[in-house]
Amino acid sequence: MTRFIVEADGGSRGNPGVAAGGAVVIDADTGEVVAEVGVFVGIATNNVAEYSGLIGGLRKARELDPVAPIHVRMDSKLVVEQMSGRWKIKHPDMRDLAREAHAIIAGTDVTFEWVAREFNSRADAVANESMDRRESFG
C-alpha cells in the first residue's frame, strides 16, 4: 500500500506581499520525491500561502493515489494546530482554506506534524521557486 509524506510550506515577500505555497510529495516507504507542486497565490499573507502549499500537496497526493494515508509535515504551527482541530480558526479566509483542505482529505487517514523550519527546506525551496516564477506548477 502506498503511503505519502507531504512536506508543505508557504511564504510571502512582505506580509501581505508576493506569495506562494510549495509542497513536496514523498513516497513514505522509499523516501523518493514523487512530485513537487508550486502554488502561486499573488499578493497574500504568509498564512494564506502556507495553506495554499498544504492544499496543493494534498491535491497532488490524492491525484497520485486517492486512498493512500498521508503524513503532513509543516513548519507552520498555526496550520498544523488548526488542521488538527486543536486551535480555533477565527479568520474567515483561513476558515475557507481549512475547509477546502479538509474536503480533500475527507474519509482518509491524514496526520499532521509540526517540524522546525530547517527540516522543511525542500517545500520552502518549491514555494520560493513559485514566487520567483510568479506561476504555479506541478
Kinemage of the C-alpha trace (Angstrom):
@kinemage 1
@onewidth
@group {chain A} dominant
@subgroup {mainchain}
@vectorlist {calphas} color= white
{ca met a 1} P 0.000 0.000 0.000
{ca thr a 2} L 1.269 3.425 -0.939
{ca arg a 3} L 1.837 5.933 1.868
{ca phe a 4} L 2.829 9.549 1.348
{ca ile a 5} L 4.600 12.240 3.274
{ca val a 6} L 3.616 15.745 2.203
{ca glu a 7} L 6.058 18.455 3.193
{ca ala a 8} L 4.333 21.813 2.708
{ca asp a 9} L 5.337 25.432 3.186
{ca gly a 10} L 4.378 28.898 2.134
{ca gly a 11} L 5.937 32.300 2.002
{ca ser a 12} L 5.099 35.927 1.424
{ca arg a 13} L 7.646 38.560 0.467
{ca gly a 14} L 6.086 41.221 2.607
{ca asn a 15} L 3.086 40.321 4.691
{ca pro a 16} L 0.969 40.701 2.645
{ca gly a 17} L 3.156 40.559 -0.424
{ca val a 18} L 4.027 38.312 -3.355
{ca ala a 19} L 3.103 34.881 -2.032
{ca ala a 20} L 3.224 31.210 -2.964
{ca gly a 21} L 2.936 27.812 -1.387
{ca gly a 22} L 5.071 24.808 -2.109
{ca ala a 23} L 4.805 21.109 -1.425
{ca val a 24} L 6.877 18.002 -1.925
{ca val a 25} L 5.106 14.630 -2.087
{ca ile a 26} L 7.314 11.778 -0.911
{ca asp a 27} L 6.827 8.017 -1.054
{ca ala a 28} L 6.929 7.193 2.673
{ca asp a 29} L 8.429 3.751 2.100
{ca thr a 30} L 11.275 4.682 -0.255
{ca gly a 31} L 11.879 8.336 0.615
{ca glu a 32} L 11.662 9.163 -3.097
{ca val a 33} L 10.238 12.563 -4.056
{ca val a 34} L 7.374 11.722 -6.415
{ca ala a 35} L 6.060 15.250 -7.052
{ca glu a 36} L 6.717 18.923 -6.429
{ca val a 37} L 3.906 21.470 -6.502
{ca gly a 38} L 4.227 25.250 -6.553
{ca val a 39} L 1.077 27.291 -5.934
{ca phe a 40} L 1.428 30.951 -6.905
{ca val a 41} L -1.059 32.998 -4.893
{ca gly a 42} L -0.326 36.582 -5.975
{ca ile a 43} L -0.499 39.159 -3.187
{ca ala a 44} L -1.419 37.463 0.096
{ca thr a 45} L -0.352 36.860 3.666
{ca asn a 46} L 2.087 34.214 4.780
{ca asn a 47} L -0.735 32.196 6.384
{ca val a 48} L -2.692 32.085 3.112
{ca ala a 49} L 0.500 30.920 1.361
{ca glu a 50} L 1.044 28.186 3.981
{ca tyr a 51} L -2.485 26.846 3.461
{ca ser a 52} L -2.017 27.064 -0.324
{ca gly a 53} L 1.083 24.882 -0.118
{ca leu a 54} L -0.793 22.370 2.028
{ca ile a 55} L -3.774 22.255 -0.340
{ca gly a 56} L -1.509 21.866 -3.378
{ca gly a 57} L 0.356 18.980 -1.752
{ca leu a 58} L -2.815 17.230 -0.604
{ca arg a 59} L -4.384 17.544 -4.052
{ca lys a 60} L -1.295 16.097 -5.728
{ca ala a 61} L -1.116 13.182 -3.271
{ca arg a 62} L -4.823 12.422 -3.849
{ca glu a 63} L -4.273 12.612 -7.610
{ca leu a 64} L -1.451 10.052 -7.325
{ca asp a 65} L -3.434 7.729 -5.020
{ca pro a 66} L -6.947 8.671 -3.825
{ca val a 67} L -6.827 6.481 -0.700
{ca ala a 68} L -3.190 6.486 0.420
{ca pro a 69} L -2.533 7.574 4.009
{ca ile a 70} L -0.748 10.932 4.208
{ca his a 71} L 1.548 12.296 6.894
{ca val a 72} L 1.825 16.093 6.566
{ca arg a 73} L 4.903 17.885 7.857
{ca met a 74} L 4.888 21.690 8.062
{ca asp a 75} L 6.773 24.405 9.916
{ca ser a 76} L 3.583 26.443 10.344
{ca lys a 77} L 2.380 25.721 13.876
{ca leu a 78} L -0.798 27.679 13.070
{ca val a 79} L -1.794 25.465 10.140
{ca val a 80} L -0.820 22.219 11.875
{ca glu a 81} L -2.795 23.080 15.023
{ca gln a 82} L -5.819 24.372 13.082
{ca met a 83} L -5.938 21.359 10.756
{ca ser a 84} L -5.547 19.019 13.756
{ca gly a 85} L -8.547 20.687 15.398
{ca arg a 86} L -6.632 21.897 18.438
{ca trp a 87} L -6.808 25.618 17.596
{ca lys a 88} L -9.871 27.585 16.551
{ca ile a 89} L -9.900 29.254 13.158
{ca lys a 90} L -11.089 32.804 13.644
{ca his a 91} L -10.155 34.462 10.339
{ca pro a 92} L -12.736 33.853 7.553
{ca asp a 93} L -10.061 33.374 4.844
{ca met a 94} L -8.283 30.756 6.956
{ca arg a 95} L -11.602 29.034 7.713
{ca asp a 96} L -12.344 28.733 3.966
{ca leu a 97} L -8.867 27.361 3.234
{ca ala a 98} L -9.052 24.868 6.114
{ca arg a 99} L -12.473 23.747 4.888
{ca glu a 100} L -11.033 23.214 1.399
{ca ala a 101} L -8.122 21.178 2.797
{ca his a 102} L -10.465 19.074 4.953
{ca ala a 103} L -12.664 18.372 1.907
{ca ile a 104} L -9.654 16.982 0.013
{ca ile a 105} L -8.761 14.576 2.814
{ca ala a 106} L -12.265 13.639 3.965
{ca gly a 107} L -12.584 9.978 4.829
{ca thr a 108} L -8.864 9.218 4.556
{ca asp a 109} L -6.055 8.719 7.047
{ca val a 110} L -4.123 12.001 7.377
{ca thr a 111} L -1.880 13.083 10.231
{ca phe a 112} L -0.176 16.421 10.844
{ca glu a 113} L 3.208 17.135 12.388
{ca trp a 114} L 4.945 20.418 13.145
{ca val a 115} L 8.629 20.406 12.183
{ca ala a 116} L 11.291 23.044 12.687
{ca arg a 117} L 11.946 25.285 9.707
{ca glu a 118} L 15.338 23.721 8.950
{ca phe a 119} L 13.608 20.368 8.363
{ca asn a 120} L 11.243 21.823 5.767
{ca ser a 121} L 13.752 23.207 3.272
{ca arg a 122} L 12.513 21.221 0.253
{ca ala a 123} L 8.981 22.640 0.453
{ca asp a 124} L 10.398 26.112 1.178
{ca ala a 125} L 12.516 25.905 -1.977
{ca val a 126} L 9.465 24.954 -4.076
{ca ala a 127} L 7.444 27.869 -2.634
{ca asn a 128} L 10.298 30.261 -3.431
{ca glu a 129} L 10.585 28.896 -6.969
{ca ser a 130} L 6.873 29.542 -7.475
{ca met a 131} L 7.294 33.119 -6.150
{ca asp a 132} L 10.308 33.680 -8.423
{ca arg a 133} L 8.481 32.326 -11.483
{ca arg a 134} L 5.219 34.027 -10.445
{ca glu a 135} L 3.357 30.943 -11.549
{ca ser a 136} L 2.034 27.648 -10.264
{ca phe a 137} L 3.492 24.337 -11.436
{ca gly a 138} L 3.366 20.613 -10.791
